[in-house]
């Protein structure tokens, strides 16, 4: 019976996963190629000429985006990448309880020789497996983009050895360098791990909402509404200096893939530290990448545990 339940969950979710994974793979690969085509000097000029009010909306200080690592890491904060993880986590988690109740199939499922906890846990594990695989797909696509794309570097300036002066005169033709030589794929590991933890958090929150609700449409509406409100609070915290603390109230304060990558460039040990003495962005936290990941995992796990308790104790309504 357990094997049949696993097969049912995989069968119901495979097309959604394939769709999200395909879009994610193509987007991340193309995003790296676009980064390789835009010359660094032009990119710097574009960012430096942005109004100061727009620069405040950047996830990290503008100067941290003047490196190839930072520009590639921006991929993990693109709306499409956000959307694919949110679509998978919210769609699948909302189907765990309220989805079956809306379809009228829950009564048939609980009538089988299976505990309620196993029903919910099997469904949730399938969703979490998809979350991990989507994070792996994003990392694999980024790696493929780094291996197949080349960047054009400006020629080296003429240097006077004894004086240590660099003259603004081109010394040879522009160089074509493979992106993998400028950015190591391992540098994206903290961002991919943070991306997976975001998916766990969204899964936990949506599963919790689904565990006590009866209608799937309402569960999806509440989950999407929560996501939108958190996004608005993040933008408010970024846009107004006096409201920096607002961003600390959102889960986005623990999702900082660009900052993790750019700071790890100068301090490799930072990528795998739980806490750091230096304050994080906006001075809101002293946690390192693993500490932020732990917060997302903890909140997601609490949501799943609460959902198990509620679902095992609640009275299920009769099918309509």
Secondary structure, DSSP 4 states (H G I P E B T S, - for coil): -HHHHHHHHHHHHHHHHHHHHHHHHHHHHHHHHHHHHS-HHHHHHHHHTS-HHHHTTSSS-GGGGSSHHHHHHGGGGSHHHHHHHHHHHHHHHHIIIIIHHHHT-HHHHHTSS--HHHHHHHHHHHHHHHHHHHHHHHHHHHHHHHHH-EEEEPPEEEEETTTTEEEEEEESS-EEEEHHHHS-GGGGHHHHHHHHHHHHHHHHHHHHHHHH-S-HHHHHHHHHHHHHHHHHHHHHHHH-GGGHHHHTTSGGGG--HHHHHHHHHH-GGGGG-SB-SS--GGG---B-HHHHHHHHHHHHHHHHHHHHHHHHHSPPPPP-
